[in-house]
Amino acid sequence: MDWLIPVIGLLAAGLAAGFAGGVFGIGGGFVVVPALLIMLPLLGGDHAQYAHVAIGTSAATIIITSIRSVLSHNKRGSVDFEVLKSWAPWIVIGDVLGVMLANFVDGTFLKLVFATGVLLMSMIFLLPHLSRLVLSDHMPGGIVRVGISGGLGVFSSLLGIGGGTIAIMVMTMCGRTIHKAVGTASGVGTLIAVPSAIGFAIIGLKEQGLPWGSVGFVNLPAVLAISSMSLITAPLGVAAAHSLEPKTLKRTFGVYLIFVALIMYRSAVKV
């Protein structure tokens, strides 16, 4: 019965990740990574490997969650596919670079970067003067677009998240509604997750002390448990997002990011 606790925990994480991914367009990585850091010790393996396995596994689950979310958002007309097309090449390039860097980055450092980035981003959605900030009526182009989308790919692949937070921040500052930004961010998650999951699986193939059921830094039992539940709750999250007023959705997202940042800081300190 020792397997029962991690299974229940991962199924619960999948339910939460799917709903959060639908509401916030984030792919669910902010839920999955902390949950995996709690559950992976129950699957055995070396403690030093858990941060990388959590991030690689999170990327694999985001593939399913983000596709399910973007299809549901698209039914409501809240996905800007032109943005996805123009950002896609640079996101993928940044994604590959991030995976390469991850092989040389300490797990505790990753947690601290994760928590600090999330905490800073929460202010964009909680502070009134920042949440209303609009810098342009047009999405960035040229070298600015390359920098933003490429950097988004690097940052997201290092942390095992879908990149939705950065995408939402940029789109809302460029005059897009929060609902359109959330829907489009769901698609960004897919672009990031596929190369990230493949990359983390490859770079971890020769590693020792991985938790049971891992292929490189991707734990397959965890992917199956989490993804099966996220398929159910992602559309529910999308419906919830579209039922909220824009101001309420922004503030809810900001509070959620602070909560996740605190969890990750605690995890890093415990290491």
ZALUMPA-476568 format. One record per residue: residue number from 1; residue in three letters; x, y, z of N, C-alpha, C in turn. Coordinates in steps of 0.001 Angstrom, whole numbers, plus 524288, in hexadecimal, padded with zeros to 5 digits. Layout:
<recs>
REC   num   residu     n_X     n_Y     n_Z    ca_X    ca_Y    ca_Z     c_X     c_Y     c_Z
REC   NUM      ala       X       Y       Z       X       Y       Z       X       Y       Z
...
</recs>
This chain:
<recs>
REC   num   residu     n_X     n_Y     n_Z    ca_X    ca_Y    ca_Z     c_X     c_Y     c_Z
REC     1      met   8032A   7FB39   80000   80000   80000   80000   8034E   804FC   80000
REC     2      asp   8087C   8045C   8000D   80BD9   808FC   80020   80B2C   80C5B   7FB46
REC     3      trp   8093F   809E9   7F711   8089C   80CCC   7F234   803C0   8103A   7F238
REC     4      leu   8001F   80F3A   7F5F4   7FB0F   811DA   7F5D4   7FB89   817BC   7F6CA
REC     5      ile   7FEDA   81947   7FA75   7FF5A   81ED6   7FBC0   80163   82207   7F71C
REC     6      pro   805B7   82054   7F48A   80775   82374   7F00A   80381   82391   7EB98
REC     7      val   800A6   81F3D   7EAC9   7FCBF   81F26   7E697   7F870   8231E   7E7B3
REC     8      ile   7F672   8230C   7EC77   7F24F   826C5   7EDE2   7F44A   82C61   7ED76
REC     9      gly   7F912   82D40   7EF4E   7FB4E   83277   7EF0C   7FBE6   83467   7E979
REC    10      leu   7FDB3   830FD   7E5FA   7FE80   83286   7E081   7F952   83358   7DDB0
REC    11      leu   7F56D   83028   7DEED   7F03F   830ED   7DC95   7EDF0   83627   7DE4B
REC    12      ala   7EEA0   8376E   7E34D   7ECB9   83C76   7E544   7EF97   840FF   7E2AF
REC    13      ala   7F4B8   8405A   7E1F0   7F7C3   84466   7DF4A   7F5DB   84529   7D9B6
REC    14      gly   7F477   840E0   7D71F   7F275   84136   7D1CD   7ED50   8442A   7D186
REC    15      leu   7E9DD   8432A   7D54E   7E4E8   84603   7D57C   7E5D5   84BDB   7D624
REC    16      ala   7E957   84D30   7D9C5   7EA7F   852BC   7DAC3   7ED46   8553C   7D626
REC    17      ala   7F0FE   8525D   7D3CB   7F402   8547E   7CF68   7F088   85587   7CAB3
REC    18      gly   7ED0C   851E7   7C995   7E989   8529D   7C527   7E60C   85758   7C5DF
REC    19      phe   7E3E2   857E6   7CA96   7E069   85C57   7CBA1   7E370   8617D   7CB65
REC    20      ala   7E804   86195   7CDFB   7EB37   8665C   7CDEA   7ED01   867A7   7C869
REC    21      gly   7EE63   863A3   7C56B   7F006   86485   7C00A   7EBAB   866DA   7BCC7
REC    22      gly   7E6F1   8650A   7BDA6   7E27B   86728   7BACE   7E141   86CB8   7BC5B
REC    23      val   7E180   86DD4   7C173   7E038   87314   7C364   7E455   8770F   7C1B9
REC    24      phe   7E95C   8759E   7C258   7ED90   87962   7C1BF   7F0D5   878B8   7BCD1
REC    25      gly   7EFE8   874A7   7B9B8   7F2F1   873DC   7B4F4   7F8A3   872B1   7B5F2
REC    26      ile   7F9CF   87019   7BA4E   7FF3E   86F62   7BBEC   8014C   869E3   7BB18
REC    27      gly   7FE0B   86649   7B952   7FFDD   860FA   7B876   7FFE8   85DA5   7BD51
REC    28      gly   7FF5F   86007   7C1DD   7FF22   85D1A   7C6C0   80453   85C22   7C960
REC    29      gly   808A2   85E00   7C714   80DC3   85CF9   7C951   80E82   85F36   7CEBB
REC    30      phe   80BF8   863A1   7CFE4   80C6D   865FD   7D50E   80A0C   86282   7D945
REC    31      val   80666   85F21   7D7C2   80418   85B62   7DB5E   80744   8565D   7DB6F
REC    32      val   808B9   85481   7D6D2   80B27   84F5A   7D64B   81094   84F21   7D8C5
REC    33      val   813D7   85315   7D7E1   8192E   852F1   7D9ED   81945   85289   7DFE6
REC    34      pro   8168A   855F1   7E2C6   81689   85553   7E877   81453   8500B   7EA3B
REC    35      ala   81023   84E3B   7E7A6   80DCA   84933   7E915   8119D   844B5   7E846
REC    36      leu   81479   844D6   7E401   8183E   840B8   7E2E4   81CBC   840C3   7E6CF
REC    37      leu   81E60   84552   7E86F   82299   845A4   7EC47   820FE   84326   7F175
REC    38      ile   81BEF   8430C   7F27C   819EF   84078   7F72F   8195F   83A98   7F653
REC    39      met   81783   83906   7F1AF   8162C   83394   7F0A5   81ABC   83039   7EECC
REC    40      leu   81E8F   83273   7EC23   822CD   82F52   7E9EA   825DF   82C31   7EDFA
REC    41      pro   826CA   82E3A   7F2AF   8298E   82B09   7F684   826D0   825DB   7F7BC
REC    42      leu   821B2   825BA   7F700   81EC8   820E4   7F7F3   81FA7   81CDD   7F3A2
REC    43      leu   821E9   81E99   7EF34   8231E   81B02   7EAEC   828D5   81951   7EAFC
REC    44      gly   82BB5   81B09   7EF00   83125   81972   7EF87   834CE   81CE6   7EC5A
REC    45      gly   839BD   81B35   7EC05   83D95   81E21   7E911   840B8   821D7   7EC6F
REC    46      asp   84458   82482   7E9F2   847F2   82817   7EC89   84560   82D73   7ED1E
REC    47      his   8459B   82F91   7F1D9   84342   834AC   7F2F4   84558   838EA   7EF51
REC    48      ala   84A39   8387B   7EDC9   84C9E   83C7D   7EA7F   84A3A   83CC0   7E50D
REC    49      gln   84777   838A3   7E378   8453B   83876   7DE38   83FAE   83A9F   7DDFC
REC    50      tyr   83D49   83B7F   7E278   837AF   83CA6   7E27C   83639   841AA   7DF9E
REC    51      ala   8394E   845CF   7E02C   837EC   84AC5   7DDB1   837C3   84A2F   7D7C1
REC    52      his   83BB6   84791   7D581   83BCE   846E9   7CFD7   83778   84339   7CDF9
REC    53      val   83666   83F1A   7D0F9   83221   83B8B   7CF83   82CE3   83E5A   7CFD8
REC    54      ala   82C37   84190   7D3D2   82756   8447F   7D45B   8267E   84820   7CFB6
REC    55      ile   82AA3   84AB0   7CE04   82A2C   84E60   7C9A7   82947   84B8A   7C47F
REC    56      gly   82C3A   84755   7C38F   82B78   84457   7BEC1   82620   841D3   7BE74
REC    57      thr   8244D   83FB5   7C2CF   81F28   83D39   7C301   81ADA   84146   7C256
REC    58      ser   81B89   845BE   7C4C8   817BC   849F4   7C42E   81729   84B7F   7BE73
REC    59      ala   81B94   84BEA   7BBBA   81B5D   84D50   7B626   81826   84961   7B316
REC    60      ala   818C2   84464   7B44C   815D3   84056   7B181   80FFD   840C0   7B292
REC    61      thr   80E85   841F8   7B76F   808F1   8426F   7B8A3   8068B   84742   7B61B
REC    62      ile   809B9   84B5A   7B564   807C1   85030   7B311   80605   84F55   7AD6E
REC    63      ile   8087A   84BA3   7AAB9   806E7   84A81   7A553   8010F   8494D   7A522
REC    64      ile   7FF57   845DB   7A8A6   7F9D9   84441   7A8BD   7F65D   848A6   7AAB4
REC    65      thr   7F7D9   84AF3   7AF1A   7F493   84F08   7B17A   7F3E4   853B6   7ADE4
REC    66      ser   7F81E   8556D   7AB6E   7F7D0   85A25   7A833   7F4B4   8593F   7A333
REC    67      ile   7F552   854AB   7A0D8   7F233   85383   79C2A   7EC67   85371   79D83
REC    68      arg   7EB0E   850E0   7A1D0   7E594   850A9   7A380   7E38A   8562A   7A49C
REC    69      ser   7E6AF   85964   7A714   7E505   85EAE   7A866   7E454   86215   7A392
REC    70      val   7E810   861D5   79FFB   7E7CC   8654A   79B6D   7E325   863DD   797FB
REC    71      leu   7E1D1   85EEB   797A5   7DD36   85D5A   7949C   7D83B   85F83   79712
REC    72      ser   7D806   85F67   79C4B   7D369   86173   79EFC   7D316   8675F   79E85
REC    73      his   7D786   86A0F   79F07   7D78F   86FC6   79E6D   7D62A   87157   798DA
REC    74      asn   7D801   86E52   7950F   7D6F5   86FA4   78F95   7D122   86F6F   78E55
REC    75      lys   7CE4D   86C03   790E9   7C8A2   86BBD   79020   7C5F8   870C8   791C7
REC    76      arg   7C892   873B0   7952F   7C66B   878A2   79714   7C8E4   87D53   7944F
REC    77      gly   7CC13   87C40   79045   7CE71   88067   78D2A   7D2A1   8837A   78FF5
REC    78      ser   7D55A   88102   793AB   7D92F   883F2   796C3   7DEC8   8820D   795F5
REC    79      val   7E007   88065   7912B   7E55F   87ED7   78FE4   7E737   881EF   78B1F
REC    80      asp   7EB99   884AA   78BA0   7EDDB   887A7   78750   7F20F   8844E   784B0
REC    81      phe   7F09C   88197   7808E   7F439   87DFC   77DFF   7F888   880D8   77B04
REC    82      glu   7F7AC   885CA   77993   7FBC6   888C7   77702   8005F   889B2   77AB7
REC    83      val   7FF27   88ACB   77F9A   8034A   88B66   78385   80645   8864A   78428
REC    84      leu   80376   881FD   78475   80603   87CE2   7851D   80998   87BA6   7807E
REC    85      lys   807D5   87CCF   77BC6   80B00   87BB2   7771F   81001   87F00   77703
REC    86      ser   80F89   883F8   77862   81412   8876D   7781A   817F7   8866F   77C88
REC    87      trp   81617   88473   780EB   81982   88360   78558   81BEB   87DED   78526
REC    88      ala   8195B   87A53   7826F   81AC8   874C9   782BD   8208D   87395   781B5
REC    89      pro   822ED   87575   77D64   82868   873F4   77C5F   82C1E   8759A   780B5
REC    90      trp   82B59   87A46   782D2   82EE9   87C57   786CB   82E08   879B9   78C11
REC    91      ile   8292F   87859   78D2F   82814   87577   791FE   82AD4   87030   791EA
REC    92      val   82A73   86D7A   78D81   82CD4   86845   78D19   832D1   868A1   78D99
REC    93      ile   83528   86C87   78B0A   83AD4   86D37   78B6C   83C6E   86E4A   7910F
REC    94      gly   8399E   871D2   793AA   83ABB   872F5   79920   839E0   86E42   79C9F
REC    95      asp   835F7   86B37   79B47   834BA   8667E   79E2E   8394D   862A5   79E17
REC    96      val   83B71   861D7   7997B   83FDA   85E40   798DC   84494   86030   79BF8
REC    97      leu   8459C   86541   79BBD   849F9   86777   79EB7   84926   866BF   7A496
REC    98      gly   8444C   8676D   7A657   84316   866CA   7ABDF   843FC   86141   7ADBC
REC    99      val   84275   85D7A   7AA90   84348   857FB   7ABFC   84919   856D1   7AC60
REC   100      met   84C2F   858EF   7A8C4   851DA   85819   7A8E7   85436   85A75   7ADDD
REC   101      leu   85252   85F09   7AF65   8544A   8618A   7B421   852B9   85E8F   7B905
REC   102      ala   84E20   85C20   7B8E4   84C19   8596A   7BD82   84FAB   85514   7BF55
REC   103      asn   85295   852D4   7BBC6   8561A   84E91   7BD24   85AAD   8506D   7C075
REC   104      phe   85B77   85598   7C0B9   85FE8   857C5   7C3A1   85E32   85B2D   7C830
REC   105      val   85922   85B46   7C935   85713   85EB8   7CD4B   8557E   85B87   7D211
REC   106      asp   85710   85D57   7D6A9   855C4   85AB8   7DB88   84FE7   85AE8   7DC97
REC   107      gly   84DC0   8569D   7DEBE   8482A   85641   7DFB4   84628   85A65   7E36A
REC   108      thr   8490B   85B79   7E79C   84766   85F72   7EB58   84746   864D8   7E8CE
REC   109      phe   84B1B   865EF   7E582   84B3C   86AEC   7E2B7   8466E   86B78   7DF38
REC   110      leu   844DF   86736   7DCA6   84034   86755   7D95D   83B68   868D2   7DC93
REC   111      lys   83AF3   866A1   7E136   83674   867D4   7E483   83658   86D9A   7E600
REC   112      leu   83AEE   86FB0   7E74C   83B3A   8752D   7E8D7   839EB   878D4   7E44F
REC   113      val   83BDC   87789   7DFAA   83A8A   87AA0   7DB02   834AA   87A5A   7D9FB
REC   114      phe   83292   875B2   7DA54   82CFB   874CA   7D996   829D9   8784F   7DD46
REC   115      ala   82B0B   87804   7E25C   8280A   87AE0   7E648   8288A   880C7   7E59E
REC   116      thr   82D44   882A7   7E498   82E21   88841   7E405   82B51   88A6A   7DF39
REC   117      gly   82BB2   88790   7DAE6   8290D   88939   7D624   8232F   88980   7D6D3
REC   118      val   820FF   88597   7D958   81B5D   8856D   7DA3B   819A1   889E4   7DDCD
REC   119      leu   81CA5   88AD5   7E1EE   81B3F   88EFC   7E59C   81B43   89456   7E2F5
REC   120      leu   81F36   89564   7DFCC   81F79   89A55   7DD00   81AF4   89AEB   7D929
REC   121      met   819AC   896B2   7D674   81574   896ED   7D2A0   81026   897CD   7D537
REC   122      ser   80F86   89602   7DA01   80A7E   896B0   7DCA0   8091A   89C72   7DD35
REC   123      met   80D14   89FC3   7DDC4   80C1A   8A559   7DE81   80980   8A7D0   7D9B9
REC   124      ile   80AA1   8A59F   7D525   80844   8A7A9   7D052   80256   8A74E   7D0A1
REC   125      phe   80064   8A354   7D347   7FAC7   8A25D   7D350   7F812   8A450   7D843
REC   126      leu   7FB22   8A59B   7DC4F   7F8CF   8A743   7E13C   7F8E1   8AD28   7E20E
REC   127      leu   7FD06   8AFC8   7E03D   7FD59   8B56D   7E101   7FA00   8B83C   7DCF6
REC   128      pro   7F63F   8BB69   7DEA5   7F27F   8BDD5   7DB06   7F4FF   8C0BC   7D67C
REC   129      his   7F917   8C3E0   7D787   7FB66   8C701   7D357   7FE5F   8C3A0   7CF72
REC   130      leu   80047   8BF17   7D137   802EB   8BB89   7CD9E   7FF06   8B832   7CA94
REC   131      ser   7FADE   8B686   7CD28   7F705   8B32E   7CA86   7F435   8B605   7C61F
REC   132      arg   7F409   8BB4B   7C681   7F181   8BE5B   7C25A   7F55F   8C05A   7BE45
REC   133      leu   7FA52   8BF11   7BF02   7FE68   8C12A   7BBA4   7FDFA   8BF1C   7B60E
REC   134      val   7FDA6   8C29E   7B239   7FD97   8C132   7ACAB   801EA   8C453   7AA02
REC   135      leu   805CA   8C1A9   7A7F3   80A47   8C43C   7A591   8099D   8C512   79FBF
REC   136      ser   8064B   8C1E8   79D3D   805AE   8C234   79792   80083   8BFCD   795EA
REC   137      asp   7FEAA   8C154   79160   7F9FD   8BEF4   78F25   7FB54   8BA55   78BA6
REC   138      his   80060   8B960   78AE5   8021A   8B538   78761   805E5   8B196   78A2F
REC   139      met   805CB   8ACAC   788A9   8098C   8A8F9   78AD1   80EFB   8AA40   788C7
REC   140      pro   81311   8A965   78BE6   81866   8AABD   78A37   81A22   8A791   78587
REC   141      gly   81D5D   8A9FD   78241   81F7C   8A752   77DAB   82560   8A7AA   77D9C
REC   142      gly   827CA   8A599   7798B   82D66   8A603   778D3   83086   8A3A3   77D41
REC   143      ile   834BC   8A658   77EB9   83858   8A454   782A7   835CD   8A408   78805
REC   144      val   83209   8A777   78911   82F4D   8A756   78E1B   82C2A   8A248   78E97
REC   145      arg   82976   8A0D9   78A6A   8267D   89BF5   78A77   82A12   89743   78B27
REC   146      val   82E8D   8975C   78879   83259   89313   788F0   83439   8929F   78E98
REC   147      gly   83573   8971A   790FE   83763   89710   79657   8335C   89516   79A37
REC   148      ile   82E8C   896ED   799A0   82A76   89566   79D4E   82913   88FA1   79CAC
REC   149      ser   827F6   88E08   797E2   82641   888A1   79707   82AB1   884C3   797E2
REC   150      gly   82F79   88637   7964D   833EE   882CA   7973E   83525   88253   79D08
REC   151      gly   83510   886C8   79FC0   835EB   886B0   7A563   831B8   883AB   7A839
REC   152      leu   82CF0   88419   7A65E   8289C   88124   7A8A0   829B5   87B46   7A833
REC   153      gly   82BC0   879A7   7A3AD   82D02   87425   7A2E2   83137   8723C   7A699
REC   154      val   8355C   8755B   7A73E   839A3   873E8   7AAC9   837A8   87383   7B065
REC   155      phe   8350D   87790   7B228   8332E   877D7   7B78D   82F65   8736B   7B8C7
REC   156      ser   82BC2   87277   7B540   827AD   86E97   7B63F   829CE   86906   7B636
REC   157      ser   82D6C   867E0   7B2AF   82F98   86292   7B282   832F1   8617B   7B749
REC   158      leu   8358B   86579   7B961   838AB   864C9   7BE1A   83545   863A0   7C2DB
REC   159      leu   83078   865A3   7C2DD   82D1B   8652C   7C76A   828BE   86135   7C6C6
REC   160      gly   82822   85EF1   7C227   82410   85B10   7C159   81E96   85D4F   7C144
REC   161      ile   81E03   8622E   7BF7F   818E7   864B4   7BF46   8177E   865DC   7B996
REC   162      gly   81299   86752   7B8BF   810C6   86825   7B374   811D4   86D83   7B13C
REC   163      gly   813EA   8710B   7B452   8152C   87640   7B25A   8108B   879E6   7B217
REC   164      gly   80C16   87836   7B416   80766   87B58   7B3A9   807B6   88089   7B66F
REC   165      thr   80A58   880A5   7BADC   80AA1   88579   7BDE9   80D2A   889DC   7BAD5
REC   166      ile   81198   888B8   7B85B   81456   88CB7   7B550   81111   88E52   7B09E
REC   167      ala   80EC8   88A82   7ADFA   80B94   88BB0   7A967   806EE   88F18   7AAD9
REC   168      ile   80467   88DE4   7AF32   7FFE9   890F1   7B0F3   80194   89682   7B23B
REC   169      met   805F7   8970D   7B4E4   807EF   89C38   7B650   808EA   89F8A   7B16E
REC   170      val   80B8F   89D51   7AD89   80CC3   8A036   7A8C6   807CC   8A1A7   7A5D9
REC   171      met   8043E   89DF8   7A548   7FF7A   89EF8   7A23C   7FBFC   8A309   7A4C6
REC   172      thr   7FB7A   8A2D5   7A9FA   7F82B   8A6BD   7AC91   7FA9F   8AC24   7AC47
REC   173      met   7FFDA   8AC69   7AC5A   8027E   8B173   7ABD4   8023A   8B385   7A63D
REC   174      cys   800CE   8B015   7A296   8003B   8B1B8   79D1D   7FA7A   8B21A   79B93
REC   175      gly   7F72F   8B302   79F6D   7F1C5   8B445   79E59   7EE13   8AFB8   79D8C
REC   176      arg   7EFE3   8AAF4   79E41   7EC6A   8A671   79DBB   7E96A   8A5A6   7A2CD
REC   177      thr   7E4AB   8A3BF   7A271   7E1A1   8A2AE   7A723   7E412   89E21   7AA1B
REC   178      ile   7E310   89DE2   7AF23   7E535   899AE   7B251   7E340   8945B   7B07A
REC   179      his   7DE5E   89425   7AE9C   7DC46   88F27   7ACCC   7DEF0   88D65   7A7BB
REC   180      lys   7DFE9   89109   7A431   7E2BE   88FBE   79F62   7E85B   88E25   7A0AA
REC   181      ala   7EAC3   890D4   7A462   7F01E   88F8B   7A5E6   7F077   88A23   7A852
REC   182      val   7ECBE   888D2   7ABB0   7ECB5   883AD   7AE34   7EBFE   87F59   7AA2D
REC   183      gly   7E858   8801A   7A68B   7E765   87C21   7A28F   7EC21   87B3F   79F14
REC   184      thr   7EEA7   87F77   79D87   7F344   87F05   79A2F   7F7CD   87C96   79D2D
REC   185      ala   7F84E   87DF2   7A225   7FC81   87BC6   7A560   7FC25   875DA   7A5C8
REC   186      ser   7F774   873C0   7A56E   7F6DA   86E11   7A583   7F9BE   86B99   7A0F2
REC   187      gly   7F98D   86E24   79C6D   7FC5D   86C28   797DF   80240   86CA2   7986B
REC   188      val   80401   870BF   79B1A   80999   8715A   79C16   80BA5   86CA9   79F26
REC   189      gly   80870   86AB8   7A2BC   809F8   86632   7A5D3   80B46   8617C   7A288
REC   190      thr   80849   86090   79E71   80953   85C1F   79B00   80E83   85CC7   7982F
REC   191      leu   80F83   8617C   79635   81462   86285   7935E   81926   8618A   796CA
REC   192      ile   818B7   862CE   79BC2   81D18   86227   79F57   81DA1   85C85   7A137
REC   193      ala   8193C   85A14   7A24D   8194F   85508   7A4FE   81B8A   8509A   7A1B0
REC   194      val   81A5D   85076   79CAA   81C18   84C0B   79972   8220F   84B95   7993C
REC   195      pro   824E5   84F9C   7977E   82A9B   84F15   79777   82CEA   84E9A   79CEB
REC   196      ser   82A7A   85110   7A0D5   82C7A   850B1   7A62D   82C3C   84B16   7A82B
REC   197      ala   827B9   8489C   7A789   82717   8433F   7A971   82AEA   83F8B   7A6BF
REC   198      ile   82B76   84020   7A1A0   82F23   83CCD   79EB8   834B5   83DCA   7A093
REC   199      gly   83614   842C1   7A13D   83B57   84423   7A2E2   83CA7   8421C   7A84A
REC   200      phe   83923   842B7   7AC04   83A25   840DA   7B150   83A7C   83AE6   7B185
REC   201      ala   83778   83848   7AE4B   837E0   83295   7AE11   83D3F   830F3   7AC0C
REC   202      ile   83F31   833B4   7A820   84437   83246   7A5BE   848C9   8336B   7A95D
REC   203      ile   848F4   8381D   7ABA8   84D7D   83982   7AECB   84DC6   8366A   7B3E6
REC   204      gly   84975   833F8   7B56E   8497D   830F7   7BA3F   84A19   82B20   7B986
REC   205      leu   84AC7   8295A   7B4AB   84AE6   823BB   7B3A3   84F57   820E3   7B671
REC   206      lys   853C4   82375   7B70A   85848   820DE   7B96F   858BC   821F4   7BF4B
REC   207      glu   854F2   824C5   7C166   8552A   82617   7C6F6   853C4   82165   7CA5A
REC   208      gln   8562D   8211A   7CEE6   85514   81CFF   7D2B0   8519F   81F25   7D711
REC   209      gly   84EF6   81BA5   7D9CC   84BDD   81D2F   7DE51   846CF   81FEC   7DD03
REC   210      leu   8448D   81ECC   7D869   83F92   82134   7D6F3   83B08   81E44   7D989
REC   211      pro   836B2   820F5   7DAA7   83224   81E4F   7DCEB   83019   81A01   7D952
REC   212      trp   82D61   81645   7DB98   82B3F   811E4   7D8A6   827BF   813D1   7D426
REC   213      gly   82855   8115D   7CF8F   82508   8129E   7CB16   826E2   81741   7C7E4
REC   214      ser   82BB3   81900   7C8C1   82DA7   81D9D   7C5FB   83076   81C26   7C0F6
REC   215      val   82F83   81F33   7BCDB   83288   81EFF   7B804   8357F   82423   7B7C6
REC   216      gly   83A7C   823EE   7B903   83D57   828C8   7B9B6   83AE2   82BD3   7BE34
REC   217      phe   83A3D   830EB   7BD74   837E6   83429   7C185   831F8   83496   7C0FE
REC   218      val   82F7C   830E3   7BE66   829C8   830D0   7BDE6   827B6   82BE1   7C07D
REC   219      asn   8247F   82C82   7C479   82245   8280E   7C73C   81CFF   8269F   7C4D4
REC   220      leu   81CCE   8222F   7C240   81830   820AD   7BF3B   81355   81F9F   7C296
REC   221      pro   813BF   81CDA   7C705   80F0B   81C29   7CA40   80CAC   82155   7CBF2
REC   222      ala   80FFB   82512   7CD3F   80E04   82A30   7CEDA   80B5F   82CFD   7CA49
REC   223      val   80DB0   82C9E   7C5AD   80B5A   82F0A   7C106   805EE   82CC1   7C00B
REC   224      leu   80575   8279A   7C055   80075   82503   7BF54   7FC59   826A9   7C350
REC   225      ala   7FDCC   8269E   7C855   7FA10   827F4   7CC70   7F83E   82D9C   7CC00
REC   226      ile   7FBF0   8312F   7CB5C   7FA9E   836BD   7CB35   7F790   83822   7C64E
REC   227      ser   7F950   83630   7C1C8   7F6D1   83794   7BCD5   7F145   83574   7BC71
REC   228      ser   7F065   830D2   7BE87   7EB25   82E8B   7BE37   7E72A   831E3   7C118
REC   229      met   7E8C8   83445   7C555   7E53E   837A1   7C850   7E4C8   83D13   7C5F3
REC   230      ser   7E90C   83F0F   7C3C7   7E8E5   84459   7C190   7E550   84499   7BCCA
REC   231      leu   7E4BE   84045   7BA09   7E126   8401A   7B59A   7DB8A   84133   7B74C
REC   232      ile   7DA4E   83F9C   7BC0A   7D4FF   84055   7BE0E   7D40B   845ED   7BFD0
REC   233      thr   7D7DF   84825   7C28B   7D6F0   84D35   7C50F   7D884   851F9   7C1E3
REC   234      ala   7DBB3   85150   7BDD0   7DD48   855DD   7BAB5   7D899   858D0   7B867
REC   235      pro   7D4C8   8561E   7B5FE   7D03C   85901   7B3F8   7CD1F   85BBD   7B83C
REC   236      leu   7CD0E   8597B   7BCED   7CA57   85C06   7C146   7CD12   8611A   7C2C5
REC   237      gly   7D242   86105   7C298   7D53E   865BC   7C3B0   7D44F   869F7   7BFA3
REC   238      val   7D3FA   86867   7BAB8   7D2DD   86C24   7B681   7CD8D   86EB8   7B768
REC   239      ala   7C9A1   86B9C   7B8B7   7C46B   86DBA   7B9BB   7C48B   87183   7BE57
REC   240      ala   7C789   87024   7C25D   7C7EF   87397   7C6F0   7CA84   878C4   7C57A
REC   241      ala   7CE9E   8788F   7C241   7D15C   87D53   7C0A8   7CDB2   8810A   7BDCC
REC   242      his   7CA85   87EF8   7BA61   7C70E   88245   7B745   7C254   88432   7BA5A
REC   243      ser   7C18D   88205   7BF00   7BD43   883E2   7C24A   7BEFD   88856   7C5DA
REC   244      leu   7C42D   88946   7C62B   7C640   88D54   7C998   7C6FB   89282   7C6B8
REC   245      glu   7C639   896CB   7C995   7C768   89BF1   7C77E   7CD54   89C6F   7C6CA
REC   246      pro   7CF22   89F62   7C2DD   7D4CA   89FE9   7C1F7   7D7E4   8A175   7C6CF
REC   247      lys   7D606   8A549   7C9C3   7D8D7   8A706   7CE70   7D944   8A29D   7D26C
REC   248      thr   7D520   89FBD   7D320   7D523   89B68   7D6D9   7D8D8   8971D   7D523
REC   249      leu   7D8EB   895F5   7D016   7DC57   891E1   7CE0E   7E217   8935C   7CEDD
REC   250      lys   7E367   8984A   7CDED   7E8C9   89A0E   7CEB8   7EA6E   89991   7D46A
REC   251      arg   7E723   89B4B   7D7F0   7E880   89B20   7DD75   7E8D4   89582   7DF77
REC   252      thr   7E553   8924B   7DDAE   7E57F   88CC4   7DF3A   7EA9A   88A46   7DD7B
REC   253      phe   7EC3F   88B7A   7D8CA   7F126   8896D   7D6BB   7F5C3   88B4D   7D9FB
REC   254      gly   7F5C7   8904A   7DB6B   7FA01   89274   7DE85   7FA7F   88FDD   7E3D7
REC   255      val   7F61B   88F0E   7E67E   7F627   88C6B   7EB97   7F822   886D4   7EB03
REC   256      tyr   7F673   8843A   7E6F6   7F82B   87EE2   7E5F0   7FE19   87E96   7E539
REC   257      leu   8005A   88251   7E275   805F9   88253   7E18E   8090B   88320   7E6A2
REC   258      ile   80718   88668   7EA1E   809B8   8872F   7EF24   809BB   8821C   7F245
REC   259      phe   80563   87F6F   7F24A   804F7   87A78   7F51C   808F5   87686   7F318
REC   260      val   80960   87623   7EDF5   80D18   87273   7EBA4   812B6   87405   7ECE3
REC   261      ala   813DD   87915   7ECB6   8192A   87AE5   7EDEA   81AC2   87965   7F373
REC   262      leu   8172F   879F9   7F722   8185E   878A2   7FC90   81973   872CA   7FD31
REC   263      ile   8167D   86F8E   7FA6C   8175D   869E9   7FA9A   81CCC   8689B   7F897
REC   264      met   81E5E   86B0F   7F45D   8236C   869D6   7F207   827F2   86BD5   7F54F
REC   265      tyr   8275A   87064   7F7C7   82B60   8724F   7FB55   82C16   86E7E   7FFE1
REC   266      arg   827D9   86C97   801EF   8281A   868E5   80649   82AE0   863E9   804A7
REC   267      ser   829B6   86215   7FFF8   82C39   85D50   7FDFE   83218   85E20   7FD60
REC   268      ala   833A0   862AB   7FB70   83940   863B8   7FAA9   83C1B   86413   7FFD3
REC   269      val   839BD   86678   803B7   83C30   86709   808DC   83CD4   861BC   80B7F
REC   270      lys   838FE   85E53   80AD0   83925   85927   80D3D   83DAA   855EB   80B17
REC   271      val   83EEF   856C0   805FB   84356   853E8   803B1   8485D   8559A   80652
</recs>
